[in-house]
Amino acid sequence: MDGRPPIDVPVRIELLVELPVPALWSRRKTADAITGHIRPTSRPDVDNFLKAFLDAISTIVVADDAQVVEVYAKKKFSVAPKMIATIFPLDATPSNRRTSR
């Protein structure tokens, strides 16, 4: 966050988890995995990645993970395993804030 305070408005999260292709797979099966024709349906589940990510950003990137009101999460195979997350602050007032009338 480079010294900035945590985001304090509702947010949307887009999470992409790219997993390694099993080393023992054939070249053809590996190619099918990289192109998305085979998807990773084994554990860990995508929600476990999401929970770990939310725990990691709470109080650092967002004030509280309860501010996450929209989520898109996807896991796929990749040559270079990684987790990519994009956080979008939403134009909305948190329900726990009082608004003037």
N, CA, C and O atoms as a GROMACS GRO file, in nm:
protein
  404
    1MET      N    1   0.083  -0.120   0.000
    1MET     CA    2   0.000   0.000   0.000
    1MET      C    3   0.087   0.126   0.000
    1MET      O    4   0.036   0.237  -0.010
    2ASP      N    5   0.217   0.108   0.012
    2ASP     CA    6   0.311   0.220   0.000
    2ASP      C    7   0.277   0.336   0.094
    2ASP      O    8   0.281   0.452   0.055
    3GLY      N    9   0.244   0.301   0.219
    3GLY     CA   10   0.216   0.403   0.319
    3GLY      C   11   0.073   0.453   0.323
    3GLY      O   12   0.037   0.530   0.412
    4ARG      N   13  -0.010   0.410   0.228
    4ARG     CA   14  -0.150   0.453   0.227
    4ARG      C   15  -0.231   0.374   0.330
    4ARG      O   16  -0.197   0.259   0.359
    5PRO      N   17  -0.336   0.434   0.385
    5PRO     CA   18  -0.421   0.361   0.480
    5PRO      C   19  -0.504   0.256   0.407
    5PRO      O   20  -0.523   0.264   0.286
    6PRO      N   21  -0.552   0.157   0.480
    6PRO     CA   22  -0.637   0.053   0.418
    6PRO      C   23  -0.763   0.114   0.356
    6PRO      O   24  -0.814   0.215   0.403
    7ILE      N   25  -0.811   0.050   0.252
    7ILE     CA   26  -0.936   0.092   0.186
    7ILE      C   27  -1.049   0.073   0.286
    7ILE      O   28  -1.056  -0.029   0.354
    8ASP      N   29  -1.140   0.172   0.294
    8ASP     CA   30  -1.248   0.162   0.392
    8ASP      C   31  -1.387   0.168   0.329
    8ASP      O   32  -1.484   0.204   0.396
    9VAL      N   33  -1.396   0.132   0.202
    9VAL     CA   34  -1.526   0.126   0.134
    9VAL      C   35  -1.547  -0.017   0.084
    9VAL      O   36  -1.452  -0.096   0.082
   10PRO      N   37  -1.669  -0.052   0.044
   10PRO     CA   38  -1.692  -0.186  -0.012
   10PRO      C   39  -1.602  -0.210  -0.134
   10PRO      O   40  -1.572  -0.117  -0.209
   11VAL      N   41  -1.559  -0.335  -0.152
   11VAL     CA   42  -1.470  -0.370  -0.264
   11VAL      C   43  -1.517  -0.495  -0.336
   11VAL      O   44  -1.588  -0.579  -0.281
   12ARG      N   45  -1.472  -0.504  -0.462
   12ARG     CA   46  -1.489  -0.626  -0.543
   12ARG      C   47  -1.349  -0.684  -0.561
   12ARG      O   48  -1.253  -0.611  -0.582
   13ILE      N   49  -1.338  -0.816  -0.552
   13ILE     CA   50  -1.209  -0.883  -0.569
   13ILE      C   51  -1.218  -0.979  -0.686
   13ILE      O   52  -1.314  -1.056  -0.698
   14GLU      N   53  -1.118  -0.974  -0.773
   14GLU     CA   54  -1.102  -1.072  -0.879
   14GLU      C   55  -0.973  -1.147  -0.850
   14GLU      O   56  -0.865  -1.089  -0.847
   15LEU      N   57  -0.985  -1.277  -0.828
   15LEU     CA   58  -0.871  -1.360  -0.790
   15LEU      C   59  -0.847  -1.467  -0.895
   15LEU      O   60  -0.939  -1.541  -0.932
   16LEU      N   61  -0.724  -1.474  -0.943
   16LEU     CA   62  -0.684  -1.576  -1.039
   16LEU      C   63  -0.570  -1.657  -0.978
   16LEU      O   64  -0.466  -1.602  -0.943
   17VAL      N   65  -0.591  -1.787  -0.965
   17VAL     CA   66  -0.490  -1.876  -0.911
   17VAL      C   67  -0.440  -1.964  -1.026
   17VAL      O   68  -0.517  -2.039  -1.085
   18GLU      N   69  -0.313  -1.953  -1.055
   18GLU     CA   70  -0.253  -2.032  -1.162
   18GLU      C   71  -0.165  -2.140  -1.099
   18GLU      O   72  -0.066  -2.109  -1.033
   19LEU      N   73  -0.202  -2.265  -1.121
   19LEU     CA   74  -0.136  -2.380  -1.058
   19LEU      C   75  -0.041  -2.450  -1.153
   19LEU      O   76  -0.058  -2.443  -1.275
   20PRO      N   77   0.061  -2.517  -1.098
   20PRO     CA   78   0.154  -2.589  -1.186
   20PRO      C   79   0.088  -2.714  -1.244
   20PRO      O   80   0.003  -2.777  -1.181
   21VAL      N   81   0.129  -2.747  -1.365
   21VAL     CA   82   0.082  -2.870  -1.428
   21VAL      C   83   0.161  -2.986  -1.366
   21VAL      O   84   0.283  -2.976  -1.352
   22PRO      N   85   0.094  -3.095  -1.328
   22PRO     CA   86   0.168  -3.209  -1.272
   22PRO      C   87   0.282  -3.253  -1.363
   22PRO      O   88   0.264  -3.267  -1.484
   23ALA      N   89   0.398  -3.275  -1.305
   23ALA     CA   90   0.520  -3.307  -1.380
   23ALA      C   91   0.510  -3.437  -1.460
   23ALA      O   92   0.575  -3.451  -1.563
   24LEU      N   93   0.431  -3.530  -1.414
   24LEU     CA   94   0.423  -3.661  -1.480
   24LEU      C   95   0.325  -3.665  -1.597
   24LEU      O   96   0.311  -3.769  -1.661
   25TRP      N   97   0.257  -3.554  -1.624
   25TRP     CA   98   0.161  -3.553  -1.735
   25TRP      C   99   0.235  -3.554  -1.869
   25TRP      O  100   0.346  -3.503  -1.880
   26SER      N  101   0.171  -3.613  -1.969
   26SER     CA  102   0.228  -3.615  -2.105
   26SER      C  103   0.230  -3.473  -2.163
   26SER      O  104   0.167  -3.382  -2.111
   27ARG      N  105   0.304  -3.458  -2.271
   27ARG     CA  106   0.311  -3.326  -2.338
   27ARG      C  107   0.173  -3.283  -2.386
   27ARG      O  108   0.136  -3.166  -2.374
   28ARG      N  109   0.099  -3.377  -2.440
   28ARG     CA  110  -0.036  -3.343  -2.490
   28ARG      C  111  -0.128  -3.299  -2.377
   28ARG      O  112  -0.198  -3.199  -2.388
   29LYS      N  113  -0.128  -3.376  -2.268
   29LYS     CA  114  -0.213  -3.341  -2.154
   29LYS      C  115  -0.168  -3.208  -2.093
   29LYS      O  116  -0.252  -3.128  -2.051
   30THR      N  117  -0.038  -3.184  -2.087
   30THR     CA  118   0.015  -3.057  -2.037
   30THR      C  119  -0.031  -2.942  -2.126
   30THR      O  120  -0.074  -2.838  -2.076
   31ALA      N  121  -0.023  -2.961  -2.257
   31ALA     CA  122  -0.069  -2.857  -2.350
   31ALA      C  123  -0.218  -2.829  -2.331
   31ALA      O  124  -0.260  -2.714  -2.333
   32ASP      N  125  -0.297  -2.935  -2.314
   32ASP     CA  126  -0.441  -2.918  -2.290
   32ASP      C  127  -0.467  -2.843  -2.160
   32ASP      O  128  -0.560  -2.762  -2.152
   33ALA      N  129  -0.385  -2.868  -2.060
   33ALA     CA  130  -0.400  -2.798  -1.932
   33ALA      C  131  -0.367  -2.649  -1.946
   33ALA      O  132  -0.439  -2.563  -1.895
   34ILE      N  133  -0.258  -2.619  -2.016
   34ILE     CA  134  -0.214  -2.480  -2.033
   34ILE      C  135  -0.316  -2.401  -2.115
   34ILE      O  136  -0.339  -2.282  -2.089
   35THR      N  137  -0.378  -2.464  -2.214
   35THR     CA  138  -0.475  -2.393  -2.298
   35THR      C  139  -0.614  -2.387  -2.235
   35THR      O  140  -0.705  -2.325  -2.291
   36GLY      N  141  -0.632  -2.450  -2.119
   36GLY     CA  142  -0.760  -2.443  -2.050
   36GLY      C  143  -0.857  -2.554  -2.083
   36GLY      O  144  -0.971  -2.552  -2.036
   37HIS      N  145  -0.815  -2.651  -2.163
   37HIS     CA  146  -0.903  -2.763  -2.196
   37HIS      C  147  -0.914  -2.862  -2.080
   37HIS      O  148  -1.011  -2.938  -2.072
   38ILE      N  149  -0.816  -2.860  -1.991
   38ILE     CA  150  -0.822  -2.938  -1.867
   38ILE      C  151  -0.811  -2.838  -1.754
   38ILE      O  152  -0.720  -2.754  -1.752
   39ARG      N  153  -0.902  -2.845  -1.659
   39ARG     CA  154  -0.903  -2.752  -1.547
   39ARG      C  155  -0.867  -2.825  -1.418
   39ARG      O  156  -0.896  -2.944  -1.404
   40PRO      N  157  -0.804  -2.756  -1.324
   40PRO     CA  158  -0.765  -2.820  -1.197
   40PRO      C  159  -0.886  -2.839  -1.104
   40PRO      O  160  -0.937  -2.742  -1.047
   41THR      N  161  -0.929  -2.961  -1.091
   41THR     CA  162  -1.044  -2.989  -1.004
   41THR      C  163  -1.002  -3.057  -0.875
   41THR      O  164  -1.086  -3.100  -0.796
   42SER      N  165  -0.870  -3.067  -0.853
   42SER     CA  166  -0.822  -3.128  -0.729
   42SER      C  167  -0.807  -3.022  -0.620
   42SER      O  168  -0.823  -2.902  -0.646
   43ARG      N  169  -0.778  -3.068  -0.502
   43ARG     CA  170  -0.758  -2.976  -0.390
   43ARG      C  171  -0.626  -2.903  -0.404
   43ARG      O  172  -0.536  -2.957  -0.469
   44PRO      N  173  -0.609  -2.787  -0.347
   44PRO     CA  174  -0.705  -2.713  -0.265
   44PRO      C  175  -0.816  -2.650  -0.349
   44PRO      O  176  -0.797  -2.616  -0.466
   45ASP      N  177  -0.930  -2.636  -0.285
   45ASP     CA  178  -1.047  -2.575  -0.348
   45ASP      C  179  -1.021  -2.426  -0.367
   45ASP      O  180  -0.942  -2.365  -0.295
   46VAL      N  181  -1.090  -2.368  -0.465
   46VAL     CA  182  -1.071  -2.225  -0.493
   46VAL      C  183  -1.110  -2.139  -0.372
   46VAL      O  184  -1.050  -2.034  -0.349
   47ASP      N  185  -1.208  -2.183  -0.294
   47ASP     CA  186  -1.248  -2.103  -0.178
   47ASP      C  187  -1.139  -2.100  -0.071
   47ASP      O  188  -1.131  -2.005   0.006
   48ASN      N  189  -1.055  -2.204  -0.064
   48ASN     CA  190  -0.944  -2.201   0.031
   48ASN      C  191  -0.839  -2.098  -0.008
   48ASN      O  192  -0.783  -2.030   0.079
   49PHE      N  193  -0.813  -2.084  -0.138
   49PHE     CA  194  -0.723  -1.978  -0.184
   49PHE      C  195  -0.782  -1.842  -0.150
   49PHE      O  196  -0.711  -1.752  -0.105
   50LEU      N  197  -0.912  -1.826  -0.172
   50LEU     CA  198  -0.979  -1.699  -0.144
   50LEU      C  199  -0.971  -1.665   0.004
   50LEU      O  200  -0.940  -1.551   0.040
   51LYS      N  201  -0.998  -1.761   0.090
   51LYS     CA  202  -0.991  -1.736   0.235
   51LYS      C  203  -0.850  -1.694   0.276
   51LYS      O  204  -0.834  -1.601   0.355
   52ALA      N  205  -0.750  -1.762   0.225
   52ALA     CA  206  -0.611  -1.727   0.258
   52ALA      C  207  -0.578  -1.586   0.210
   52ALA      O  208  -0.512  -1.510   0.280
   53PHE      N  209  -0.624  -1.552   0.090
   53PHE     CA  210  -0.599  -1.418   0.037
   53PHE      C  211  -0.668  -1.312   0.122
   53PHE      O  212  -0.607  -1.210   0.154
   54LEU      N  213  -0.794  -1.335   0.159
   54LEU     CA  214  -0.867  -1.237   0.241
   54LEU      C  215  -0.799  -1.218   0.376
   54LEU      O  216  -0.790  -1.105   0.425
   55ASP      N  217  -0.752  -1.326   0.436
   55ASP     CA  218  -0.680  -1.314   0.563
   55ASP      C  219  -0.552  -1.231   0.545
   55ASP      O  220  -0.515  -1.154   0.634
   56ALA      N  221  -0.485  -1.247   0.432
   56ALA     CA  222  -0.360  -1.177   0.408
   56ALA      C  223  -0.379  -1.026   0.388
   56ALA      O  224  -0.292  -0.948   0.424
   57ILE      N  225  -0.492  -0.985   0.330
   57ILE     CA  226  -0.510  -0.842   0.300
   57ILE      C  227  -0.584  -0.766   0.410
   57ILE      O  228  -0.582  -0.643   0.412
   58SER      N  229  -0.648  -0.838   0.502
   58SER     CA  230  -0.727  -0.773   0.606
   58SER      C  231  -0.638  -0.687   0.695
   58SER      O  232  -0.534  -0.732   0.742
   59THR      N  233  -0.679  -0.565   0.717
   59THR     CA  234  -0.612  -0.459   0.794
   59THR      C  235  -0.491  -0.399   0.723
   59THR      O  236  -0.433  -0.301   0.772
   60ILE      N  237  -0.450  -0.455   0.608
   60ILE     CA  238  -0.337  -0.398   0.533
   60ILE      C  239  -0.388  -0.330   0.407
   60ILE      O  240  -0.358  -0.213   0.383
   61VAL      N  241  -0.465  -0.402   0.326
   61VAL     CA  242  -0.519  -0.346   0.202
   61VAL      C  243  -0.661  -0.296   0.223
   61VAL      O  244  -0.697  -0.189   0.176
   62VAL      N  245  -0.742  -0.374   0.293
   62VAL     CA  246  -0.877  -0.332   0.331
   62VAL      C  247  -0.883  -0.329   0.483
   62VAL      O  248  -0.818  -0.408   0.551
   63ALA      N  249  -0.963  -0.237   0.536
   63ALA     CA  250  -0.972  -0.225   0.680
   63ALA      C  251  -1.023  -0.355   0.743
   63ALA      O  252  -0.978  -0.394   0.851
   64ASP      N  253  -1.118  -0.422   0.676
   64ASP     CA  254  -1.176  -0.546   0.727
   64ASP      C  255  -1.223  -0.628   0.607
   64ASP      O  256  -1.277  -0.571   0.512
   65ASP      N  257  -1.203  -0.759   0.609
   65ASP     CA  258  -1.244  -0.839   0.495
   65ASP      C  259  -1.396  -0.846   0.480
   65ASP      O  260  -1.446  -0.899   0.380
   66ALA      N  261  -1.471  -0.796   0.577
   66ALA     CA  262  -1.616  -0.787   0.564
   66ALA      C  263  -1.656  -0.685   0.457
   66ALA      O  264  -1.771  -0.684   0.412
   67GLN      N  265  -1.562  -0.600   0.415
   67GLN     CA  266  -1.590  -0.500   0.311
   67GLN      C  267  -1.597  -0.563   0.172
   67GLN      O  268  -1.641  -0.498   0.077
   68VAL      N  269  -1.556  -0.688   0.159
   68VAL     CA  270  -1.562  -0.756   0.030
   68VAL      C  271  -1.707  -0.795   0.004
   68VAL      O  272  -1.764  -0.879   0.073
   69VAL      N  273  -1.766  -0.732  -0.098
   69VAL     CA  274  -1.907  -0.756  -0.128
   69VAL      C  275  -1.928  -0.828  -0.261
   69VAL      O  276  -2.039  -0.875  -0.289
   70GLU      N  277  -1.823  -0.836  -0.343
   70GLU     CA  278  -1.829  -0.909  -0.470
   70GLU      C  279  -1.698  -0.984  -0.489
   70GLU      O  280  -1.591  -0.933  -0.457
   71VAL      N  281  -1.709  -1.107  -0.542
   71VAL     CA  282  -1.590  -1.189  -0.564
   71VAL      C  283  -1.603  -1.265  -0.695
   71VAL      O  284  -1.709  -1.319  -0.727
   72TYR      N  285  -1.494  -1.268  -0.772
   72TYR     CA  286  -1.481  -1.358  -0.886
   72TYR      C  287  -1.350  -1.430  -0.864
   72TYR      O  288  -1.244  -1.367  -0.857
   73ALA      N  289  -1.355  -1.562  -0.854
   73ALA     CA  290  -1.233  -1.640  -0.830
   73ALA      C  291  -1.225  -1.753  -0.932
   73ALA      O  292  -1.326  -1.816  -0.965
   74LYS      N  293  -1.103  -1.778  -0.981
   74LYS     CA  294  -1.081  -1.879  -1.084
   74LYS      C  295  -0.947  -1.945  -1.060
   74LYS      O  296  -0.850  -1.879  -1.024
   75LYS      N  297  -0.942  -2.077  -1.081
   75LYS     CA  298  -0.812  -2.145  -1.078
   75LYS      C  299  -0.793  -2.217  -1.209
   75LYS      O  300  -0.886  -2.272  -1.267
   76LYS      N  301  -0.667  -2.214  -1.256
   76LYS     CA  302  -0.633  -2.278  -1.382
   76LYS      C  303  -0.488  -2.324  -1.378
   76LYS      O  304  -0.414  -2.288  -1.286
   77PHE      N  305  -0.449  -2.402  -1.476
   77PHE     CA  306  -0.310  -2.444  -1.486
   77PHE      C  307  -0.228  -2.338  -1.558
   77PHE      O  308  -0.281  -2.262  -1.639
   78SER      N  309  -0.098  -2.334  -1.527
   78SER     CA  310  -0.010  -2.236  -1.589
   78SER      C  311   0.133  -2.288  -1.590
   78SER      O  312   0.170  -2.375  -1.511
   79VAL      N  313   0.213  -2.233  -1.679
   79VAL     CA  314   0.356  -2.265  -1.682
   79VAL      C  315   0.425  -2.201  -1.563
   79VAL      O  316   0.519  -2.257  -1.507
   80ALA      N  317   0.379  -2.083  -1.524
   80ALA     CA  318   0.438  -2.009  -1.412
   80ALA      C  319   0.332  -1.992  -1.303
   80ALA      O  320   0.251  -1.900  -1.310
   81PRO      N  321   0.330  -2.079  -1.201
   81PRO     CA  322   0.230  -2.072  -1.095
   81PRO      C  323   0.235  -1.937  -1.022
   81PRO      O  324   0.342  -1.885  -0.992
   82LYS      N  325   0.119  -1.884  -0.993
   82LYS     CA  326   0.109  -1.757  -0.921
   82LYS      C  327  -0.035  -1.731  -0.881
   82LYS      O  328  -0.128  -1.798  -0.927
   83MET      N  329  -0.052  -1.631  -0.795
   83MET     CA  330  -0.184  -1.585  -0.758
   83MET      C  331  -0.190  -1.436  -0.790
   83MET      O  332  -0.105  -1.358  -0.747
   84ILE      N  333  -0.291  -1.397  -0.867
   84ILE     CA  334  -0.307  -1.258  -0.907
   84ILE      C  335  -0.441  -1.210  -0.854
   84ILE      O  336  -0.544  -1.273  -0.876
   85ALA      N  337  -0.439  -1.099  -0.784
   85ALA     CA  338  -0.564  -1.043  -0.730
   85ALA      C  339  -0.574  -0.897  -0.768
   85ALA      O  340  -0.476  -0.823  -0.765
   86THR      N  341  -0.694  -0.857  -0.804
   86THR     CA  342  -0.722  -0.717  -0.831
   86THR      C  343  -0.836  -0.676  -0.739
   86THR      O  344  -0.937  -0.744  -0.729
   87ILE      N  345  -0.817  -0.564  -0.673
   87ILE     CA  346  -0.916  -0.514  -0.578
   87ILE      C  347  -0.972  -0.384  -0.632
   87ILE      O  348  -0.898  -0.290  -0.662
   88PHE      N  349  -1.104  -0.379  -0.644
   88PHE     CA  350  -1.171  -0.262  -0.698
   88PHE      C  351  -1.256  -0.196  -0.589
   88PHE      O  352  -1.354  -0.256  -0.545
   89PRO      N  353  -1.221  -0.076  -0.543
   89PRO     CA  354  -1.310  -0.003  -0.452
   89PRO      C  355  -1.440   0.030  -0.526
   89PRO      O  356  -1.437   0.069  -0.643
   90LEU      N  357  -1.551   0.014  -0.460
   90LEU     CA  358  -1.681   0.039  -0.522
   90LEU      C  359  -1.737   0.172  -0.475
   90LEU      O  360  -1.711   0.215  -0.362
   91ASP      N  361  -1.812   0.236  -0.561
   91ASP     CA  362  -1.878   0.361  -0.524
   91ASP      C  363  -2.003   0.328  -0.446
   91ASP      O  364  -2.114   0.328  -0.501
   92ALA      N  365  -1.987   0.302  -0.320
   92ALA     CA  366  -2.099   0.269  -0.233
   92ALA      C  367  -2.062   0.309  -0.092
   92ALA      O  368  -1.945   0.308  -0.054
   93THR      N  369  -2.161   0.344  -0.015
   93THR     CA  370  -2.140   0.378   0.125
   93THR      C  371  -2.155   0.253   0.208
   93THR      O  372  -2.254   0.182   0.193
   94PRO      N  373  -2.059   0.224   0.297
   94PRO     CA  374  -2.075   0.108   0.385
   94PRO      C  375  -2.202   0.120   0.468
   94PRO      O  376  -2.237   0.230   0.511
   95SER      N  377  -2.269   0.011   0.492
   95SER     CA  378  -2.396   0.014   0.566
   95SER      C  379  -2.378   0.051   0.712
   95SER      O  380  -2.475   0.089   0.778
   96ASN      N  381  -2.256   0.040   0.766
   96ASN     CA  382  -2.237   0.074   0.906
   96ASN      C  383  -2.201   0.221   0.926
   96ASN      O  384  -2.176   0.264   1.039
   97ARG      N  385  -2.199   0.299   0.817
   97ARG     CA  386  -2.174   0.443   0.829
   97ARG      C  387  -2.306   0.518   0.834
   97ARG      O  388  -2.403   0.481   0.768
   98ARG      N  389  -2.308   0.622   0.911
   98ARG     CA  390  -2.427   0.705   0.916
   98ARG      C  391  -2.418   0.810   0.805
   98ARG      O  392  -2.314   0.870   0.784
   99THR      N  393  -2.528   0.830   0.735
   99THR     CA  394  -2.531   0.932   0.631
   99THR      C  395  -2.620   1.044   0.675
   99THR      O  396  -2.720   1.022   0.743
  100SER      N  397  -2.586   1.166   0.636
  100SER     CA  398  -2.670   1.280   0.672
  100SER      C  399  -2.788   1.289   0.577
  100SER      O  400  -2.778   1.254   0.459
  101ARG      N  401  -2.898   1.336   0.630
  101ARG     CA  402  -3.020   1.347   0.548
  101ARG      C  403  -3.052   1.490   0.522
  101ARG      O  404  -3.150   1.520   0.454
   0.00000   0.00000   0.00000
